[in-house]
Amino acid sequence: MENGILDKRKIKMKEVRPERLFLLIAIIAGLAFAIVQPLFIEPDASYHFDKSTYLSNTVVDRASADFPAEDYQSLPVPFTTVSSMMKNGTYYKNFFEKKLPVISKNKVADKRAIGTKWYKDIMHIVPALGVKLGHAIYPSVGSMVITARIFSLLFFIVSMYFIIKKLKAYKMLFTVISVSPVSIQLAASLSYDCFNYVACAWLIATLINLAIDIKDMKKVTLVNFFTRVILPTFAVYFSKSNSRLLFILLLLTFLVLITQKVNFQIKKWQAILTTMVVIALGIVFYVLKYHDQLRVVINKFIYTFMEPYYSVLTTQVISGTSTVAVPAWFYPIQYTTLILLFLSYTKERVPRWFAWAGLFLNFMNLFGVLFKFAISPDFTEHVITGPQGRYFTVFLLLLAPIFTLLAQKIRVTTQGNWLKRTVILVAVLALVLNLSVTILKFYHLQVPMDEFRSGIEHYIFK
């Protein structure tokens, strides 16, 4: 009798599909983050607000609510301004009670929101609809922001639910990354990173499914290929510039499909040699173009990777944005469970060229972003400053295949569903801890939620 009950519990645990786990966690955590997080603590928060109001023709004079600062090289930074309001008791009055009429859209505070090309505005369409509805509900900044956050969250949840549901492999990985504090923070905000994450995840999932079909020798016609990739490709094209690195994997998948159609075999040494030549040409290009800055850039890379306090590349990829993350003691727990999840995929579901390409794109994205900020004249310190962990989060979805090759050497048992339960428990704890830090700092201690108080300025190589 007892064995029968245990067997039923195991069956029920296995029947809890990853997309349903995602739906449950994302709805509860997302709404909590959307409502509880203080206004304007996300990276570039006031810019995204201004951009959304500009697109929806719902521009309000936020300066009349004692919030005049732009969220870009401005003092005091919005984090400080908002926490000062909480400290002197004017936060709710300014943001939630004060009514603000619509003014001319040309009077938007952050001028970066004006005059951009139309395709760059697509990422802000959802929060723009949100601020429009929020102002119709009640014409306050708080009503506009909270409504827009919920709009973005719904877009994120619905999109990722179907992406995970249609995925043929690595569903639990997509679930865990998509409910990490970084992902939920951005989903419950007005940031264009919400659209960017969904677009990239969509294309990555589509390419994974195609790669599985190719490995399983299923018939994939050219018409079927283009039908499947055209919409996610356009979505990525309209997202952030570094996300377009995924087009390399798209092109590679297409070339492999073509070689199969014409029955052209590429030997392993030919593929390796071609890759090395392409990398060498890329290095030569950068050396010739940036030879005057090369020494400075190399020094910056060395100092950055040797800097003990530089946490962006490690903690802020899944643990939280630059404004708030989980406590430091939780980082190794979070990353250990994620690595164990990676290693649990012991069966090769995609071809090896896809696995190596995924690893290559992660390195290209990492070093490309770092290089861009290293040569920027706006960042003159010895350490590369500017890149944030959210630039690299979605690319983690490509790493499962390469970990499968490693897992064949380092085997992780998944009997008894212990790993699934542990991964979900840690994911939920990360969200609880992240939001708890926010509540403690803002509502109780009333201190700014910014990077200047999180240790990121305590560089040694400065």
Secondary structure, DSSP 4 states (H G I P E B T S, - for coil): -HHHHHHHHHHHHHHS-HHHHHHHHHHHHHHHHHHHSPTT-STTHHHHHHHHHHHTT--B-GGGGT----SSS-SS-HHHHHHHHHHHT-HHIIIIIS---B--GGG-SSGGGSS--GGGSGGGHHHHHHHHHHHHH--SHHHHHHHHHHHHHHHHHHHHHHHHHH-SS-HHHHHHHHTSHHHHHHHTSS-THHHHHHHHHHHHHHHHHHHHHHHTT----HHHHHHHHHHHHHHHHTS-GGGGGHHHHHHHHHHHHHHHHTT----HHHHHHHHHHHHHHHHHHHHHHSTTTHHHHHHHHHHHHH-TT--TTTTTTTSB-SS-B--GGGHHHHHHHHHHHHHT--S--S-HHHHHHHHHHHHHHHHHHHHHHHS-TT--SSS--S--GGGTTGGGGG-HHHHHHHHTTS----GGGHHHHHHHHHHHHHHHHHHHHHIIIIIII----SGGGTTTT--S--
